[in-house]
Amino acid sequence: MNWSKMAPLALLLVIMGCDKPMNYTKIEWDKQKESYTEKVETEVTAEVSQALDRCIQESGDIKRSTVRVEFPRQTTECAWNRDGNLGKVNFSLQARFEQFPAGHISLPKAAETLCGLKFNFPKQNIIFDDEILLTYNNYVLFSSQNFSNPVERTGVYRLSKDTFGLVKYDWDRLVETEYEYHNKKEYCLGMDDDPKGESICEIPETDTWGEFQLQIPTQKTLELFSLSSVALEKGGDVDLKFIILGDNNTKDCKHSGLYFDMTFEYLE
């Protein structure tokens, strides 16, 4: 993959992550964001199209690299009132625990074009409290609730989807928002835009033993690679995080452990 193509995205992320400069009016600032957004969309669309074409044409040469991802059991309750967390409040998202996998996860060093990302969750039971998210370079792969949907009671939006339908994790947009404990609508990347029927999304409910299944459509996988490649080099580390959310009790931010196999499909 040609990582250098993503320079406009790098600049957009820097701009979007900063406060509005004092010498910009709101209209000028909105025009700047719109201009860079259009550049990013053009770059990503072109890169994904090129990757799809090459992966199809050279499908017989696709190589695979599988890594085992493990998130050990988390037995400590939320760190209330620390590190951006708040105090206990029932039915409000007040705290989170962000866990990294045991060991580094890296892209294949020989990969020039990434063609796919496959998940295999061996048969296992897991329990967690209250809710969970799995992110890849801060993009949500799955969550036990769909935090990109508005809160039913108030209509408040929390995590937003970008132009490509990808959801970016942002604790500042989740904290102190209403916890819809009764909401059983999970989220998996690509489940809402899957004309080929590739998506599989099975996540247990909170505080209930169950199993996982996840399959992401190829198109969304390539968009994920392209959008997140600005922070990566060939062979670079992948930032995976397992995030557990809590509202108000000593069981919150805990889980029984999760492991799965993740396979990168690529061309040299």
N, C-alpha and C positions, 0 to 999 in steps of 0.2 A: 504494500500500500504506500502511496506517495504521501507521506505525512506532511510535507512542506506545503501542500495545497490548502492546508487548514489555517493558514495565517489570518485570514479575515475572521475566522471563528475565534481565534485566540484574542484578537483585538476586541471583538464583541463581548467576550466573557469578561475581559478586564473592565470595559466600559459599563456593562450591565451590573457588575459587582460593586461599582463605586457610586457614591452620591453624585447628584447632578452638579457639574461644575458651576461656579458662581457666574461665569461670563456667558453662559448659555441661557436663553429664554426657554420656556417650556416648549414652545413650538419648534425652536431650533433643535432642542434636545430630542424631541420625538422624531424629527426628520433624520437626525443622526442615527438613532436606533433603527428606524425603518430602513435606512440605506444599508447599514451593516447586516440587518436581518436578511434583506434580499440577497446580499452577497453570500451569506452563509447558506441560504436555501439553494442558491445556484450551485455552489461548490459541492454541497452534500449530495444533491440530486445527481450531479454529473459523476461524482465518485461512486455512488451506489450503482448507477447504471453501468459504468465501466466494470465494476467488480462483478455484477450479475452476469454481464456478457462473457467475461473471462472465465468465471466459474462454470458457466454452462458449456462453453466451448472446450474447456480443458477439464471437464468433470472426471475423466479417467485418471488424471494426475493429482487429484486432490489428496492431500496428506492430512493425517489426524494426530493430534497430541492431546492426551487425556491426563487430567490432574485430579487428585482427590482433594476435595474441600471439606474441612472439618471446623465446625464451631462447637467447642466444648461446652458442656453443661454450665449454665450460669445460675448460681445459687444465692447471689447477693441481691437484696432488694435495691430499688432505685436510689441513686445518690440525691436525695431530696435537698433542694436549696443549694445545689452546687453545680458548677460547670454548665451554666445555662438552664439548669432544671429549677423548677419552682417547688413550693410546698404542696402537701397533699390536699386535693380537692376532688370530691366525688363527681364522676361524670365529666371531668375535664382532663385533657391531655397535659399533664404537668411535668413529666420527666421521661427520660429515655436513657437506654444503655446501648452504646455503639460498640459492637464486638467485631474484631478482625479475625480472619481465619488463622489456624495454626499453620505457620509456614507461609512463604511467599508464593503468590500465583503470578506467573509471567507469561507473556505472549511468546509463541515459538520464535526463536531467533532467526530462523530461515524464512519466515512468512513475509512474502511480498504483497499478497492479496489475501485478505481474510474472507472466507466464503460462508462460514456458519458457526454457530455456537449451540451445542447440544447439552442437555442435562439428563442425568440418570440418577434418580433418587431410589436407592435400594430400599426394599421393604423395611420400614422402621416406624415406630410410633413416637410421636413427639407431643409435648404439651407446653404451652406458653401462656403468659399472662402479662399485660392485657392483649396487645396487638403487636404484629411484627412486620418488618419490611426487609427485603434483600436488595441491595443496590450494587451496581456495576459502575464504577467511576461516577458515583452519585446519581445515576439514573436508576429508577426503580424497576427491578425485574419482576418482583411480586410483592404484594402486601395483603394482609389478612382482611383489610378493609380498603375500599377504593377511595383514597384520600383526594383524588382529583375530582370527585363528585362533590357538589355542594352539600352542606349539612341540611338534612331534611327540614328541621324545625326553623332554622334561621336563614337558610339560603347562602350562608357564608362559604366562599371558596377557600381552600387551603392550598394544596399542591396543584400546580397548573400544568397543563399539557402544552408542549411546544407545537410548532407547525407540523411536525412529523408524528405527533401523537405520543411522544415520549414524556414521561413524568420525571421531574428533577426533585430529589429529596432536599428539603430545607426545613430544619428544625424550627427556625424562627417563624415559619408560617404555620407550623403545627401546634407549637406550645400555646397553652391556655385557650385552645379551641375546644368546642363541645365534643365529648366522647360519646359517640352513638353506640353504646355497648350492644344494642339489639341489631345493629346493621350487619347482615351476613353477606354483603356483596364484596367479594374479594376482587383483587386486581392482578392481572398478569400482563406483561408487555405484549402488545399485539392482539389482545383478545377482542378489542373493539374494531379492529381493522384487519380482517382475516378472510378475504374472499375465497382463498383456497382451502379453508377449513383446517389449517395446520395447528392452530392453537390448542393447547391443553392446559387447564388451570384448575388444580385441586389443592385447596389449603384447608386444614382443619379450623374449626371455630375456636375462639379463645377459651382457655381453661378446659379443653376437651382433647383427649388423646385421639390422634388421627395420623394420616399419611399425606405425603406430598406427591404431586405430579406437575411437571412444568415442561411445556414445549412452546418455543417462540418461533413465529413465522420468519422465514428467511429474510424477507424484505426488512422487517424490523430489526433483525440481527445486524444487517449491514448498515442500517441507519445508526444503530447504537455504536458500532465500531467507528463509523465515520465521525459522528459528533463527539465521541470521547477520545479520538485519536490525538487531539491537540496536546494532551498531557502525556502521551506515550511515545516511545520509540520501539523499534523492533526488538523484541526480547525484554521490553520494559515490564515493570510490575503492574498488575491489574489491581485496582483498589476495590475489593469486595468488602461489604459491610453487612452484618446482620444486626438489625436495630429492633429493640424491644421497648415498647411504650407502656407507661403506667399512669394511673390517676391518683390512687389514694391508699393503697394498703401494702402490707409487708410481702405479699406474693408478687407484686408488680416488678417488671423488668427481669423476670426469671424465665428460664426455659430448660428443657431436659436434654438438650444437645441435638445437633443436626449435622449430618454429613451427606455428601453427594459427589458424583463424578461430573466434571465439566470438560467437554471435548471441543477444542478449537479445530475447525476445518479450514485448510489454507492451501495456497499455491506458492511455490517458491519463485 
